[in-house]
Every structure is written in structure tokens, then in C-alpha cells.
Amino acid sequence: MTWVRSWDDSFQPVPISRLREMYAAGYRVWCRYVGPGSSGKHWTKAQIDAWLACGPDTGVGMLAEGVGDEPLYNPGVGDDHGRAARAAIKALGLDPDKVLCSPAVDRNVSKAQTLGAVADYMRGWITGYGSEPVPYIEVENGGRLVDAHLSAGTFVPAAYSWNESGKLVTPGNAPAHVVQTQERNGVKLAGGVLDIGHIRTDAPHVYWNPASRSGSAPTTGEDMQDQDVIDIWNKPLLNAMPWDTAHKGVKVSASYLLSTAGNQAHAAYLAIRLGWRRRWRRC
């Protein structure tokens, strides 16, 4: 599985004017809130568009939080929260049937509380949203919700006290049900105050840039760049296939490789080969 750098923020987000600093620093997924709770930490369409414009391998993650303790103390609102999140995602121009959401369990919870009140909240969420959530909850109880078929994966908080094991979860030690890790809180970076970590490229609560090769998660966390294409072209195996006799065995530049001349040379080579095949078939 592939992990990429991610961050989430709320009331002090990275300004749109500085998002390219985050991309240059290696971050690929930005997570913010939808649905219930304060509108001050909710996604705007302008933020989403600006981040996706930073590169084809970018994605945006969907989080949800009312006060944060409703799953424990007021689980009956799960249905309302799911409906609110679904409506908010749709209002942003995204399809809630194609991207899930991560509601927060922003409190320490025991096994009994997880399988009781929190499970009831998640059942309500599923009714309201239409699909399983990706809860923000400590690692062991996240696994319990997955086992109960009430969760599509776990977003693990950084706070050690929220994890029964008392251990920070990272891509290197994350159980299979963990799809996102929060590893440091309150980091001041690019003009925002952020919680930073990593996220899997198959995390179901991420909407990936449609400009990526598949229109969904990039398979490596990065799209192929010009230099990657050049490296493939210059491999001995491909140089032994003489579709461009003028440049056989010669290292080429991106400008030539992607140029009209380069494409015409390839087309001419294919035409010759197809002509040979047709003549052979007539014999």
C-alpha cells in the first residue's frame, strides 16, 4: 500500500496564496470539515479548487465534527450528522456516493463505550449518509468498529493518551484498518496551524484530482513526470526498438520526445512496420 503526506486544519487553515508551499514540501492531501459544527472550519469550493490546481496528484479529505463528543454523549444525532455531511459534500460539487467522510470521536472512549454509544452513532451515520464512515478514533477501538461493519477504515489521532497502546501510529506500524494517521498536532506551517501525518492513497474519504491518470487515487503518490518518460525511452530495451532511427541510442530531451517531430518519427516507424506485415500476409 502507498502512503502520502497529509494535513488537516480548522480555524487557521493554510491561506490559498501559500498552498503551493505545502505541495513543494511533499504534502498531497488536505483535509477539512463538512456538515455539522462551525462553518469557520468547513471546506470552501475556492479552497478545494486552489489545492487541486497545485498538482495532478492532489486530493482533498472529508472530515466532520459537531462538538466532538456527540458519538459518546448524544449518539442519536448520528443520522442528522450523516445527512448534513452528505448535503455539504454535494454542495461543494462532489459526489457523496463516491467519497466517504470521517466523523470525529473527539474523546477517550472505552471498549464498552465504543460498542455501545459510539456504535449507535455510527449506525445512525450510515442511515443518514448512505455508507459507512471513516471514524477519527483511537486505533484499537477503530478496529472494533471495522470488525462490527460500522466503519470503512480508521483515521487515528496523534494524542498518545487516546490510544490504548500508548503508542504513536505511523505508516510503519499502522494496522491494516488504519487509512490515515495524525502524527503531530499544532504545527505552524505555510501560514496555518496544522495537524500533520500520512494518508493511504486508497483512503475512501479522499476525493482525488480528476487530472490524475485514472481520475482516482494516484498509484504511486506522484504522476509520471517528463524525466520519468525520458528515462523509460533511454532504456536499452526501448532504444533497441528503432522507431526513431535518427535518435537511436542517443539520449533525448523532453522537448524532442514530446514534440510533433518525435511523434511523427514514431508514426512513420509504425507505418513501415505495418506495411511489412501486410506484404508478408499477401505472400
Buried (B, 14 or more C-beta within 10 A) or exposed (E): EBBBBBBBBBEBBBEBEEBBBBBEEEBBBBBBBBBBBEEEBBBEEEBBEBBBBBBBBBBBBBBBBBBBBBBBEBBEBBBBBBBBBBBBBEEBEBEBEEBBBBBBBBBBBEEEBBBBBBBBBBBBBBEBBEBBBBBBBBBBBBBBBBEEEBBBBBBBBBEEEBBBEEEBBBBEEBEEBBBBBBBEBEBEBBBBBBBBBBBBBEBBBBBBBEEBEEEBBBBEBBBEEEEEBBEEBBEEEEBEEBBBEEBEEEEBEBEBBEEEEBEEBEEEBEEEEEEEEEEEEEE
